[in-house]
Amino acid sequence: MKKKILIVGSGSRENALAWKLSQSPRVGKIFIAPGNPGTARFSENLNINATDINALIEFAQKNAADLTVVGPEDPLALGIVDAFLKQGLKIWGPSKAAAQIESSKTFAKELMKKNNIPTAEFETFSNYNEAIKYVETKGAPIVIKASGLALGKGVTICKTLDEAKGALKAAMVDKVFGDSGSEVVIEEFLEGMEFSAHAFCDGKTFKMLPFSQDHKKIFDGDQGPNTGGIGTIAPLPWTTDELINQVSEKIVQPTLEGLKNLSSPFTGLLYPGLMATGSPSFLKRGTGGVKVIEFNCRFGGPECESYMRILKTDLLDILEACVQGTLDKMKIEWHPLFACCIILCSKGYPDKYDKGFPITGIEAAEKMEDVVVFHAGTAYSSSPPLFQKGGQGGVITNDLSAKALATAGGRVLGVTATGNDLKSALNKAYAAVKLIHFEGMHYRGDIGQKSLFLLNTKGAKY
């Protein structure tokens, strides 16, 4: 019997998960709460908020969902997995205790310290005046992080002492991140090449995904404020086997063992954001000074969008193996391709931005070879269109031009493409981007360029 799947979330990450799961011959019906116009092509959108755990449990019970897949961090931090398991419902994701690795940067830093996991030197503070005294002692550059969840925007890299004091005031006094900034982590500034590692986990074993690279800053050249991520590439063209082994043995394995020792085994997707510090000669010797910048307890977005484009193995098989504790028996295969995701943003993001601007060109972009567009902050400007079955595997399809789409968030669309090499994938994605339009549309024009440069110069410099 084909499986019923419930996906929790509404962004382009969840759109990508729905897209991939819809290709499984074992999946019969996909529900997504709350979803977006893009997910409606592959699933039935539900009028249930991602953090309304009781309503999600009720729906899963009434509709006999075989598996619930949690995309965003907020419901994980609230304990959705614990609540589902208590009701005998199968769900993919970490427990509330294990999710602290993302929901509390203080917890994560202490875990790393105890288990000798390489990371930046740090101190935590809940007293504003003591935090000020500390940064005055340390000087700049320095990094200020809200300890709690802040939609990927709670990190401020401060180049001057005045910036550091301003960041502390914003977080601890002005409460720009709400309670998430009541406690802060202040840590040393690291320089180097950032990249992302992801690992499927079943509480006992793990399987590494190819390395990827996110782009956090809003403007080209890694300038401007942090965002939730506005572009990714995967895999990295400069990855070495030694580097993969180092991350596995020195970071992922001890992290999972540390959580298990706290009676919080991790099931789901562990995502450490990493920094290869020092000289790029780490590409040659494969060891380098790789340190953890932060941990996440779910797929990165937009990393997930790139991963789903090159994953060959049935995603449902992997998710079920994580839940059943049989991941060690899985062989996960990837298409020998490169993928990228270019996020199209609203003008003003990650700060204030307007919504409701008409979107055109998605259908034309998706007619391009190897291009798929995932929705994040979109909505219909009028009543939803009629859907009709079609395509492979009974996928729900519709003409997105049938009803006008409009912007409804800061990160609006994720334009993805694949190619035999990274450059060709990026060229396809940017060509597709040029076909899409909405007022104030902004995107970075240099996604992947740092990795291409590093590869071409053989690690001469970043």
C-alpha positions, 0 to 999 in steps of 0.5 A: 500500500502506498504511503501517506506523508505529512510535511511540516513547513512552508518554505522552499526547503519543504517545496523541495522535499515534497518535489522529491518525495512525489517521485517515490513509487511508494508515496501515494499522498502528500499533505503539507502544513501549511505549504505554499503555491509551489507545494500545491503542485505535489501535495495537498496544502493544509490550513495548519500552522507549522507550530500548531502541534496539537492540530498536526497530531489530530490531522495525522491521526485522522488521516492515517499519516504513515510518516511526518517529515519536519522541515523547519526548526521551530516545531522541533524546538517546541517538541513536535517529535516528542509529542508525535511519538507519545501518540504512537505516530512516526515522525522524522526529526530530532527530539526537543532535547536533541534539537537544543543543538540549534535552539540554544547556542549555549547548549551547543557550545558547551557540548562542543567544549565537553566533547573536544569538538573544534569551534571558536573560543567563546563565552556566554552572557545573560547580563548586558553589562558583563557582556559589554565589559567582555567585548571591551576586553577582547576588542574587535573583530568579534562575533555576537550571537543570540543564543536562541532561534532567530531565523538565521539572522541572530549572528552579527560579525562586528568589525569594530567595538562600537558595532559589537556594543550595538549588537549587544544592545539590539539583542539584549536591551532592544530585544530585536530577537525577542527572548532569543537574545536574552542570552548571547554567545560572544566568540572569536572571529574566524576567517576562512572558507565557510561550508556546510556539512549534512548527515542523515542520522538514526540515533546510532549511525549516520550517513554524510551528504556531499558538502555544500556551501551557503551564502548568507550575506545579502550582497555580492562579495559577502557584504551586508547583513546576514540572511537565512541563506540566499544561495547554495551549491552542492557538491563542493568542487574542491572537497577531498576525501581527507576533509570528509573524513576529518569532518566525520571523525572530528565533528559529526561522530563526537557530536552524536556520541555527546548527545547520546551520552546526554540521553538525547540520541539524534534522529533526523538531519544534523547540519553543522555549519563549518569554517575551514580556517587558515591557509587554503593549503588545507585543500592539499593536505586535507586536514586544515583547521576546520571548526564548527560555526554553529549547529542546525537540527534540520536541513539547511535552506537553501542547501536542501533545494540543491541536495534534492536535485542531485539525490538519486536514492528514494528519499522515503527510503532514507527517512524511514531508515532514520526513523527505524534505526536501520540507516547502517543498511542503506546505501545512499546514491547521488547523481554525478552532477552539480546543483545550485540554488539562487534565491530571489529576494524581496527588496529590503530583505532581510530587513523591512520589505513590502509584499504583494508584488505580481510574479511572472516568468516561472513557467518560462524558467521551468521550461528550460532544461535542468531547471526547477523553481521552488517556492518560498514566500509566494501566495496567490493574488486571487483564488487558487487555480484548479489542479489536475493530475498529470505527469509521472507518478500521479504528481499534481500539476498545474499551470502557475500562470493560470492565477496571478502569483504574488510575493509574500515573504523576504525569500520569494523563490529558489531557482535551481539547476543542475549540470555536469560541472558547477559552472554550467549549473550556475549558468543555467540557473542565472539564465532562468533567473533572468526570465522571472520578474517581480518589483524590487527583485534582488539576488546575488550574482556571485553564488558559487564564485568563491569556490570556483576561484578556489578550485581554479587557483588550486587553493592559492588564496580565498 
